[in-house]
């Protein structure tokens, strides 16, 4: 059975992703700082999984943590490797997300979103974990006259939040 780490795992998108992967038989670790979420989301997911298949509840765990905390991330990977079930991949939703606040405090957004992702990538590399799905943002495109955006749309973020997401995309490329 594959084990995955979902950063921002108790946020809206993260929690739904946790549920989907649990239903598919994955072991899931939700890693979340609880800035935009609450611990009750963890318990709600457990309840929903228990209704589907009570045996799957044991496949779901939670770690309260900040992606900027490289030591804690390393401990999470090490603990799972020592238990004989290493983390096979990461789905990365964690990050600050307010465009308005990013304009007020751009350094915080660069620190949290970019530095946090770099820490995560270093820990993944140190643990030979090579699979990541990153949740970016449409803000990397800036303003567009097109109603539909695609990969050919010009990248032109207009705020520090969008800049931080684009920086992460470039790092991952």
N, C-alpha and C positions, 0 to 999 in steps of 0.2 A: 504494500500500500504506500502511495506517495504522500509525503508530508510537505505542506506549503506554509509559508509565512505570509500573512496578509497585513501589511502596514496600513494603519488607519482602518483596521478591521472592524471597528464598532461604529464607524460613521455610516451614513445612509447607504452609499454605494458599497462600501466595504462589508457591511453586515449582510446585505443581500448576496454579495459574492461568497462570503463565508457559507451561508446557507446552501447555495448552489453546489459548492465544492463538497460540502459534507454529504449532501444528497447523492453525489456521484461517487462517494466512497473514499474521498481523500481525508487524511488527517490534516487539521487546520489549526494553526496558531494565529490568533488575532492579536496583533501588537498595536497598541493604541495609547496615546497620552491622555485621552479623555478631554481634549479641548473642545471638540465639536460633538462629543458623544457622551454617553453615560454607561456605567457598569450594568444598569438594568437591561441594556441591549444584549449583553452576553447571556444573561439569564433567559431573556426572551428567545434567543436563538436556541438555547438548550431545550426550552419547552417545545418549540416547534420541531426540532429534530427528534425529541422523545416521542412526539405524536407520529412521526413518520416511521422511525425505527429506534426503539430504546437503546439498542446496542451501539448506535452511532454517537451517542453523547460522549462516550469516552474518547472519541476522536477529536474533540474540540477543547482547546485551552486558550487562556488569555494571559498576556503579559502586559502590565502597565509600563510603558516605556516611551522614551523620546528617541527619535531616529538620530538625533545628534549625540546620543550616548553610545559611543562606539564600544565601550566596555560591556555594557548590558547586552547589546546586539551580539557581541562575541560570545558572551556567556550563554545566550539562548541557542546559538548554533552549536556550541561545544556540548552543552547538556544533551541536546538531541542526538548528536553524533555519538557521544559516549553511551547513550541508551540504545544504540544500534539502529536508529531510524533517523538518519540525517535529513535535513531540510533540502528538498530537491529543487525548489523554486520559490520565487517571491512575486507577489502581486503588490505593487507599490502605489497606495492611495494617500499615504500620510503627507501632510503639508498644510501650511497656512493658505487660506483661500480667498481672502477678502481683497478685492481690487482697491477699494477705498483705503483700507488700512495699509496696504502695501505702499501707497503714495505717501502716507503719513510716516511710515517707518520702514523704508526700503531695506535697510541693513538687516532688520529682523527677518524679512522674507528671504534674503539671500542666505542668511545664516541657517534658517530652519529648512528651507526647501532645497537649496543647492548643497550646502555643507552636510545636511542630514543625509541627502541622497549619496553624496560621496562617501560618507561613513558606511552607509549600507552596502555600497558597491565594494568597498575595501573588505568588509567582513565577508561578503559573499565570495570574493576572490580568495580570501584566506581559507575558506571552507569548501573550495572547489564547487561552488553553487553557480551555475552559468545561465540559469533561466530566470528572466525577469519580464514582467508585464508592467509597464509604467502608464499611469493615468495622467495624461497631460491636460491641456485645456484649449478651448477655442480662442482664448485670449492671445495665443501665440500668433494669430493671424491679424490682430488689430481690427480695424474697421474695413469692411469689404462691401462693395456694391452688389456682390453676388449673394443670392439667397442661399445657395448651397455651397459649402466649403468642401474642398477635397485636398489631396496631398499636393496638387499643383498650385494652390492658392498661395500668394506671396506671404511669407512670414514677416510680420511687422508689428510686434507687440507695442502697446502704447502705455504700459504701466509696469512697475517693478514686479508685480505678480506674473504677468505674461513673460517678462524678461527672464524671471527665474525658471519658469517652466520650459522656455525655449533653451536656456542654458543646459538644463538637464537633458533635453532631447539631444543636444549636440554632444554632450558627454557620452550618452548611451550609443550614439552613432559611432 
